[in-house]
Amino acid sequence: MKTDTLQRIEKKLDLLLNSKKHRINDKKYITAREVEDLTGLNHRTVLNRSNLDQDHPRFIPSIQFGGSRRKYFERTVIERIFKLR
């Protein structure tokens, strides 16, 4: 009985981890939610830090395309800021 429960939990964990991996790809620009997937930092925190003054040490640079309200973050900048590579 215990073994069955553990196997079900392991299957569910594998499913969750695999689904999260598929959200992250090698695009040049990523959304705040994708930054959250990479760093573990809440996407709202990422968005709030992008609104800080550029001189602030926690500022995260963002880009908006074509007048859209959605912010994008350059993957290489995020990797450098959070020392992911």
ABEGO torsion letter per residue (X at the ends): XAAAAAAAAAAAAAAAAAAAAAABBABABBBAAAAAAAAGBBAAAAAAAAABBAABAABBBBBBBGGBABBBBBAAAAAAAAGAX
